[in-house]
Amino acid sequence: MPDYSSDTSRVSVVIPCFNCRPFVEETIASAFHQTLEPHQVIVIDDGSTDGTWEELQRLKAHRFPALQILTHAQRANRGPSATRQRGARAATGDYVAFLDGDDTFQPEKLAIQVQAMASHPEVVLCHSAIKVIDDRSRAESFEGYFRHNPRIPYELRKRKDYLHNNFINTSSALARTAALKSIDFEIPYRPNQYYEDWLCWCLLAQRGRFLYLDSPLTCYRVHAASTTSSMDKETYKLIRLHAKLESTLVLLARSRIGPYSIGVIFSVWNCLKKMLEEYRGDRRQ
């Protein structure tokens, strides 16, 4: 096994969590038990109501004394983008590794990614393949989806599909802290906000290249019960279109004016067109 003990790079692991009590101990343990010891492990509770907050206090007191616990004012529920950004702003390491409150890291995840980033100074974000845990019946679909990436450093905005597809798993992402802190990826929270991570990647893409590693360094938990499974398909489609439109408008407002703006404007128009088509369909029924 490689020796990473001499690596001086500092990684801050940022764990946003909302109602993750059954999984959060395993998640935190995977962050601490790395071959490259993390500089910080920061967990941000997003106003959980299932006892997650109390569980975090117990874990800090009895198992992980170095754990840093944050929350929003009045323990408000402000959504994933505000929660991730809260953690990123508190990071003091050279890198930020995102880890959702129900996922886990493989033991060499941080070490492998830091080594890869050191070899590519132009890269601002490194992400990887994933391994599905829990509901393995959907593993082939999810694992295959997050493999649709180049095997060399790439410019996200030069991908023809970057405004339509997000092939970056959030819990696999390691970003340079300075680049991450230079962007504002928080958006006002509302339920069914599906594109906040995609917005972060698109804004970060203005700062440098991305690098994909085709090794499953992150375990991605897929739950058998889906909040969208019981929703009417047409209603669900409209909700997704609303969320995509808002995120694309935010991207347009916060991006540098340049040739890529044309594609973003076209994406806004495309979202509006699809929404109008859906509304016309609803009216005819």
N, C-alpha and C positions, 0 to 999 in steps of 0.2 A: 504493500500500500504506500502511495506517495506520502512524503513528510511535508506538511503544510505549516509546521510550527514556526518557521522563520518568516512567514508572510506577514508583512506589517500593515496590509490593507485592512481598513476597519469597515465592517458592515453593520448597518442598523436594520434590524428586521422589524417591519411595521405590520402589525396584525389588527385589522379592523374586525370587530365582531358585533353581531346583533343576534341575540337569542341562540347562542352556540354552546350552551352549557354541556350537552352530551359529548362534545368533541374538543372543547377548547384546551383541556389538559394535554391531550395527545398532540394537538397542534403546537402548543407552546414547547412541549418537550422536544419535538422535532427541530424547533428553532435553536434551542440551547445545545442539543446533542449533535453538533456539527464538527467535522474534522478541522474546519477553520472556525475557531471560537468567535461568535458574534460580538461586536463591540457593544451593541445594545439590542435588547428585545423589548419593543414597545407595543403594548396592546391598548387599543382605543375602543372602549365600550360605547356603542351607539344607542344608548338608552334602552338596553335590554330589559325585558319584563319577565324572563323565565328563570331568574336566579343566576344568570351569567355574571353579573356584577359581584354578587356575594361569593361566587366560586372563584373569581379572580383574586379577591382579597384573601381567600383561604390558600390559594396556590402560592401567592407571594409570601404569606406568613409561614407556610409549612414546607414548601418544595422549591420555589424559585425566588429567593430573596433579591436577586438582581433584576427581576422583572419590573419594568416601568409601566404603570397603569395610568391611562388618561381617559377623560371623557369630555363631553361638551358641557357648556354652562347649563345648570339645572338638569343635568343628565338628559338632555333633549335627544330625540331621534332625528338626526340631520341627514341621514343617508350615506351611502358608500363613498361618494366623491369627497364630501366634506370630511368624512372620517379618515380616509386615506391621506388627504392633504394635511389634516391635523397631525397625523403621525409623521409625515414627511417633513413638516416644518420643525418638528422636535428632534429630528435625526441629526446626529453630530458625526456620523461615520463618513467615509469616502463614498460609500454606496448605500442605496436603500433597496432592500429586498421585500417585496410585498408578499404577504401570506394571508389568505382568507381564513377566517376563524374556524372552518371545518376541514381545511386541507392540511397536508403535511409535506415536509421536505424529506428527501433522501439524505443520508448522512453526509455525503460529499458535495451536496448541491452548491453551497456557497463557495467552497474551495475551487471547484471546477469552473464556475462562472467568473470568479475573480481572476483566475489565471487566464481565461479566455479574453477578458476585458483588458488585462495588462498587455496582451499581445496585439490589441487593436485599439490604440488610443483615440481613433476617430469614432469609435462606437460609444453611444450614450446609453443603450439598453441592450441587455442580453436576455433572451428567453429560451425556453427549451420545450421538448416533448413532455408529455404527461402520462402517468399511469392512473387509470380509473380504479377507485376503491369503492366499496359498498355495493352499488348496483352494477355488477359486471355484465348484465344483459345488454347494457348500452355502451360497453367499453369500446368496441370496434369503431362505432360512430364518433365518439368523442376523441379517442386517441388519434384516429385518422384525420379528423378535422384540424387539430392543432399541429399537424405535420405538413400543412400546405405552405411551406416557407422555403426560401433559398438557403443553400448550405454555405454561403459566403456572406460577408457583411453586405448589407443592402440598404438602399434608401426607400423607406416606406412609401413616400409620396410618388415614387416612380412606378409603384405597382399599380396596374390598371384597376385592380379591384379594391384598393385600400379604403375608398369611401363607401364600400358596400359590405365588406367582410372583415371580421376581426379574427385573425388566426393566432393571436397572442393570448395565452392563458395568463391571467393576472398573477396567480400564485407562482408562476414560473419566472416572473420578471425581476431582473436586477438592474437598477438604473444608477447612473452617476448622480450623486446627491446635488451637486452644484447645478447640473442641468435640470433636474427635477424641481429644485427650488426656484428656478428662473421662470417657470410657467405657472399659470393659475388654471387648474383643472377642476376646481369646485363649481358645481352648478346647483341651483335651488332644488331642494329635494321634493320629490313627489313619488308615490308608489309606482311600481312598474317602470323604473328608470333603467333601461337596459344598456345604455351606450356610454356610461360615464368612464369606463376603462378605455374604450375606443377613442374617446375625446382626449384622454391623457396621452395616449400613444401618438395621435395625430399632432398634438401640440409639441410633444417631445421630439418628433421627427424633424422639427425645424432646427434642432440643436446638433444633429449628427446622425450617423448610421445606426442600424440595428444589426444584431447578430443572433442567429438561431442555432441552437445545439440540438442535434437529433438524438438525444439521450433522455429518457424519462426521469428527470431530476426532481419532479414534483408529483405527489400523489393527490389527485383531484377527486374529491368525494362527490359522487352523483347519487342523489336521493331518489328513491323509488317514487315518492309522492311529489308531484309537481304542482305549484300554485297555479299554473296555467292550464293544467290538464282538464279541469272542470269548466273552463271558460269557453264561451261560444267562440268559434274560430274567427268569425267575421269581426266580432268585438275585439278579440285578441290582436288581429291584424291592424285594426285602427289604433289601438293603444301603442303597438310597436311603431307605427308610422308617426304618431305624435311624438314619441320619445326620440326617434331618429331626427325628426325635423328640429326639435329643440337643440339637440346636441350639435347638429350641423350648423345651425344659426350661431351657437356659441363659438364653434370652431371658426366660422367666418369672422365673427367680431374680434376674436383674440389672435388671429393669424396675421403674419406680416403680409402686406399687400404685394402681390407678385403673380407670376404665371399660374401658380397652383390655385389661386383664388377663383379662377374661371371654373375649374372643376368643382370646387365647393359650391359656387353659385348654382351651377347646373344640378348638383345633388339636391340643393334646397328646392329648386323648381321641380325636380323629379318627385320628391316627397310630396309636395303640394299637389302635383298632378295625380298621384296615386290616391291621396286622401280624397280629392274631389271625385275620383272614380268610385271609391268606396261609398261616399255619401250619396252619390247618384244611384248606386245600387240599392242602398237602404231605402231611398225614397220610392223606388219602383215596387218594393215588396209590400 
